[in-house]
Amino acid sequence: MITLIADSGVTQWFERVGPLHGWAIATAVVVSACCAVVGTLLVVRRMSLLGDAISHAVLPGLVVAVLLGAQPGGLGVLLGATVAAMSTVWFTQFLFRQAGLWEDASVGVAFTTLFAAGVLLVTVSGSRVDLDPGCVLYGILELVPFDTMDLYGWDVPRAFVSALSVLMLLVCGLWCTWRWQIFTAFDTDAAKAAGIPVGGVTLGLLIGVSLATVTGFVAVGAILVVAMLVVPAAAAERLVHRLHHAIWLAVLLAVVGAVGGYLLAWRFGTSAAGMMAVVLGVEYIAAILIAPDDGVVAQFISKVFYLWRVQCEDRLASLWRAEEAKQFVQEGSFAGFVNRWLCVSGQLRKERNVFVLTPQGRVHAELIVRSHRLWETWLGKHVDLPVDHLHPPAEWIEHHLGEQVRKRIEDELGNKDIDPHGSTIPREKR
């Protein structure tokens, strides 16, 4: 067995990856998990743009903290970034409430202004700041394993320790405020009425976003950290409908995107941050396609089944009307295929090269014809349309009227038996 594993190339793969790539991947995984945890709450509360603003606007706080002597990745930098994030929120609310800007415009003005100020501070400070503009924008994930600290005799990357500490803090905070987060996310007014400190919950969420953003600087920089905040959560929201399920799924998608993106970037020799964002984008496209309720595939299948049901019901109704008028209905190629399916389902049978309704098919056909003629009668009573214009809308609605609606129409019409064309309205068999 050991020989088989060695021959399969797994051992050689791990030898090629080495500890440096392993630590980089581990850091990317933890950072992506941090962003997914808080990003899910941002997406659910429709605050994704504010997360974008914070991810850019923490830059001046980070630079000022480094200028004051804080070490990149340390507690001082986290504190400076948090202060900058809160300043962004205050500035956004000031522009929205006092300056009269629309909320989205105020967010755009706030984060672009503060981000530009941070970039200027980085470039002006020069050698006094241990920050490179390119690293700020795109991250330095590949160099993470070279900046280590001693942890119980192990050389562990400082960025990994910082990101893991932030992740544990975020999970603990989410665990302690879970009920408040759910209440605030889905009904803010009711949460206020129930006495929940909505402002404090939102403030805590924004602090969490700022902490996750600072850890994301190392991995993907200020620009692509937005992808980690928003894309996994948005994809998870399409796939599941429970908040705790969405958080778990967002973390899983973020981790897969981080690992897959790094390995692909290593394989093709490109930017790890950019490739991770691309993989996350592919995951979101996949979520759009396979979402169980409103995905592209689900909608296509639903539409195909609907069109097929309409064809079958129209065929049953046409055969019922043909029997009523004692006429023969000419079959086309598609009608023949529908007829064969209806025979398989037990609603038609073939007698002497002619398809006739079975008892089951006749009941179904009578319901369709009844819905059609009831609706024509109702339109003739309430809508000023010529009689020859009543058929098209009734032909569409006949496939959607249920038993309760048919009963209400029947009661309103006074149990009429004749439609506007003089045809008999079949009775519903109960």
Secondary structure, DSSP 8 states (H G I E B T S, - for coil): -HHHHHHTTHHHHHHHHHHHHHHHHHHHHHHHHHHHHHHHHHHHTT-HHHHHHHHHHHHHHHHHHHHTT--TTSHHHHHHHHHHHHHHHHHHHHHHHTS---HHHHHHHHHHHHHHHHHHHHHHHGGGS---HHHHHH--GGGGGGSEEEETTEEEEHHHHHHHHHHHHHHHHHHHTHHHHHHHHH-HHHHHHTT--HHHHHHHHHHHHHHHHHHHHHHHHHHHHHHHHHHHHHHHHHH--SHHHHHHHHHHHHHHHHHHHHHHHHHHT--HHHHHHHHHHHHHHHHHHH-TTTSHHHHHHHHHHHHHHHHHHHHHHHHHHHHHHT------HHHHHHHHHHHHTTSEEEETTEEEE-HHHHHHHHHHHHHHHHHHHHHHHHS---GGGSHHHHHHHTTT--HHHHHHHHHHHTS--B-TTS-B------
